Amino acid sequence: MSRVKALVITGYGTNCENESAYAVKAAGADSADVIYFSDLAAGHVRMDAYNYLICPGGFLDGDDLGAAQAAALRWRWSKTENGDPVLNQLKNFFQDGGIILGICNGFQLLCKLGLLPAVGGKYFERQVSLSYNDSGRFEDRWVHLKANPASPCVFTKGLDKLYVPIRHGEGKIIPKDEAFLQELVDANLVAVQYVDPESGNPTQEYPYNPNGSPLGIAGLTDPSGRILGLMPHPEAYNHPTNHPSWTREGADAHPLGLAMLEAGVRYLREL
């Protein structure tokens, strides 16, 4: 049984790192280290000591060039003092079987790095982006999600519906064209969708779909299923009392967002 060692990346505006580290530990990881990206770039920490990478939410570089754009360039071009590209560490981490979870700003980062959705196995080729919410404002609310049972995603195995918070201003998926959207559907790379709480069906209706993403896309996976990026914050629902209605509906009314992080831990344990 594999030990689960989580690496939570922080710095440059990330602000959900401690919450994410707490959540993955609560989900069963053996350890969770919060590490500044600058320490990776300086060679003080190496990714090969870990098997569970979390890119948390926040406001990387103030989103001044678009959500996570500057961070994607930092990952792509940074080198250690020995000249080792940080990107090579990320590639090796994934090739060695590691799993990657990107939440909110972390999801934006994975898309702009080209790790998601990697249709056709084309990694590090940007295929989608994310832009401003249709509402034109920052959205801070709870949303209903449904997992795609046909998705290869290891983080959603065995999950059906979740109710978790979102908080973002740029969360609308922008594909290159309509045909590409169909490719995502055909490959089952749409891992989770915003749904209408009454019908349980994917929705474009505001506020159930808080940003206007087509097909109600809330999160994407890659062909291997070992990468998940999503705009909602599963790590922020890590205890029953986080729920806005826990005193009225009861502590067990909705599964915790930790269920996603737990699924990642189970996958690594079974290797």
Secondary structure, DSSP 8 states (H G I E B T S, - for coil): ----EEEEEE-TTB--HHHHHHHHHHTT-SEEEEEEHHHHHTTSS-GGG-SEEEE--B-GGGGTTSTTHHHHHHHHH-B-TTS-BHHHHHHHHHHTT-EEEEETHHHHHHHHHT-S--GGG-TTS--EEEE--TTSS-EEEEEEEEE-TT---TTSTT--EEEEEEEES--EEEES-HHHHHHHHHTT-EEEEEB-TTT--B---TTTSSS--GGGEEEEE-TTS-EEEESS-GGG--SGGGSTTHHHH-TTSS--THHHHHHHHHHHHT-
